[in-house]
Amino acid sequence: MSEFLIVLLAGVASGALNAIGGGGTFVALPALVALGVPPVTANAVSRVALVPGSVASAWVYRREIKQVEGVATRDLTVVGVLGGSVGAGLLLALPASSFDAAVPWLIAFATVALACGPRLSRTLASSRGRAAVLSPRVLLAGQFLLGVYGGYFGGAVGILMMALWSVGTGLDAATGNPMRTAQVTAVYLSATVLFLTASNALSVPGHLTALLTGAVAGGFAGAHLGRRMPARLLQGVVLTTATAMTVLYFLRG
């Protein structure tokens, strides 16, 4: 019962964090590993369990989803889903150690990009005489790579997406949060299909149930909270989360 409660609370925190700014994997995954679940299995379980919470958040945000400038939402979703499928396949076929070594650097880059993205985008756009800094093709290529990352590991993929959009189009965190939630959901869904059919994610049904239940409650509540947070406060939450994850991952070594 104590393990169930721990995983349930981790699910609530993960779902809420994903809805507000991203980074829920960094609560769910360590909780499962600490309870003895093998890392690769814990990675798959956390991805499967967080999907319903992401869906709940996306449903709350459905009327506020705004298109990323210059890129059709359908195209953005398709490349993200394809990337998520590729990444999930890599997780099942390759050892996690090599890619895990790059995670702190990816998150550190995302943190810097989120902090400086809007100002950098405006500066570059002004010098080039147009609003968007990155072309639609570059944005789609970046979205595919983030889909691969999201399917393989998933941690801070939403933060990385916001960093890409922020630098590429000047999109701010508050405006982009609903789209971020929807795109992360699409990537996780594509990975989940493969995990449920080809991995041992269902080998720990008690943990999966607890995490899933908590993530749905946290995702629903977090999305309602995120809608009411001022843009500057939301940006602060996202940056604080990204900074904390970067420090923790570097300390983990």
N, C-alpha and C positions, 0 to 999 in steps of 0.2 A: 504493500500500500504506500509506503514511503517513497519507493522508486516511482510508482505511478504518479504520485503527487509532484515529485520533482520534475518529471518529464512533462506533466500537464502544465505546470507553471512556466517551464521553458518554452512550451508551445505558445502559451499566451503572450509571453514577452517577444518571441520570434515573430508571431503574426502581427502584433502591434507595431514592432519595429519595421517590418517590411512595408506595412501600410503607410507609415509616417515618412520614412526616408530610406529604408533599405538596411541590410546587414543582419537580418534575422538568422541566417545560417550560422553566424558566429555565436549565437546563443544555443541553438538546437544541437549543432554538431558536437561542441565540447561537452554538453550535458550527456549525450548518448555515449560518447567515448569514455567519460568518467564513470559511467555505470557498467562498463565492460563490453560494450558493443564494438566489434572490430571497425577501424576507421573507414574502410571502403563501404562496409555495410551501413555504418552510421551516416555516411555521406548520401547514400541512396535513400535511406529511410527518411532523412531530414528533407530531401527534395520531394519525395512522395507526399510526406505529411504536410508540408507547407503549401502544396498546391491548392487545397480547398480554402485555406486562409487567404491566399492571393486572389482566388476567384471571388470570395466574399468582399474583399477590398475593392476589386475591380468593379463589382456590381454597384457598390456604394458610389464609386467615382464615375459611373458610366455616362452621366450627362455632362461631365466636365472634361472629358478627354479631348484634347486639342492636338491637331496634326502637327508633327515636327515640320518646320518650315522647309518647303521644297521637296519633301519626300512623302509619297502616298502611304497612308497607314497600312494598307494591304501589303505593299511591297516590304515595308519595315517588318511586318509580322511574319511574312513568308520567309525572309532571309533569317530572322531570329529563330523560327521553328526549325529550319534546316540546320542551322548551326547548333541548336540544342540537341538535335538527334545525333549529329556527328560527335559532339562532346560527350554525350552519354555513352556512345559506342566506344570512345577512347577510354572512358573510365572503366568500362568492363574489360577492355582488352589490354590496357597498359598499367604499369605500377604508378601509384600516386606520388611517389617521393620526388621525382624530377620536376613535375609541374608545381607541386606544393612549394618548392624552393623559390619559385617566381612570384608567389602570391603576395608577400609583403611589398615587393616592388610595384606590383600592379596597383595595390590599394594605395600606396604612397603617391603614385602618379595621379590616381583618381582624386585623392584629397587635395593635392595642389591644383589640379585642373578645376575642381569644383570651386575652390577659393578664388582662383584668378580667371576662371572661364569667361564670365560675362564681360569683364573689363577687357580681357585679351581679345575677345571676339569683336567688341566695338572698335578697338584700336586697329585690328587687322582689317575689318570691314571698311573703316574710314580710309585707310591707306590704299585699299583696292577699289574703293568706290562702289561697294555693293553690300547688301545686308548680310548675306550668308558667306562665311569664310570657307567652309568645306562644300564641295559639290555633292549632289545627290548620290553619285556613284561611290564617292569616298565614304559618305555616311552609311550607305548600305553595306559596303565592304566591312566597315567598322562594326556594324550591327551583327553581321554574320560571325565575325571573330568573337564578339561578346557572347553570341549565342553558343558558340563552341565552348567558351569559358564557363558559361552558365550551365551547360549540360555536363561538363566535366567536374567542376568544383562548385560554382554557384555563389560563393561568398562575395558579397558586395557587388554583384553583377548589376544591380539596379543603380548603385552609386556610380559605377563605371559608365553605364548608359547615360546618366545625367551629365557626367563629365564630357562625354563625346558630344552630346547635343548642346551643352553649354558652350563649348569651344567652337563647335561647328556652326551654330545658328544664334548664339546669344540667349538661348532659352533659359529662363530662371527656374529654380527648384520648385517654387510654388505652382507655377503654370504647368511645368512638365511632370509633376508628381503623378497625376492620374494616368498619363500615357506611360510613364515608367512602370507603374503598377500593372497595367494591362500587358505591356511587352514582357515583363518578367514572368507573368502568369503564362503567357504563350510559350516561352522558352522552357519553363518548368513542366508544362503539360507535355511537351514533346519528349522531354527526357523521362518523364514518369511512365509513359507508355512502354518504353524500352526497359526501364527498371522493373516494372511489374511482370514483364514477360521473360526477362533474361537474367535477372539478378536474384539475390537472396534477401531482398528488401522485406519480404513477408516472413522472414525467419524469426522476427521478434515482434509478434502481433501486439503484445501488450504495450510495448513502447510506441509502436506505430499508432495505435489507437489513442493513447494519451496525448502524444504530440499533435496528432491531427485534430483532436477535439479542442485542445488549447489554442492551436493556430487559427481555427475558424473563429473562435470567440475573440481572440486578440486581433485578428485581421479585420473583423467587422467593427469592433470598437475603435481600433486604431485609425481606420479610414474616416470614421465620423469625427475623431479628434483632429486628424490632419486637415480636414476641410475647414475647420474653425481656427486653425493656427495662422497668425500673421505670416506673410511671406518671409520677413527677416528672421522670425523665430524658427520657422521651418528650415530655412537655410542653415541656421545655427545648429539645429538638431542633427541635420544631415552631416555637417562638417565635424561636429563633435563625435558622432558615431564613427565616421571614417577615420578621424585622427586616433581615437581610442583603439580601433581595430588594427591600424597600422602599428602602433606602439606595442600592442599585445603580441602581434605576430612576429615582430622583430625580436622581442624579448624571449619568445618561445624558441627562437633560433632555428 
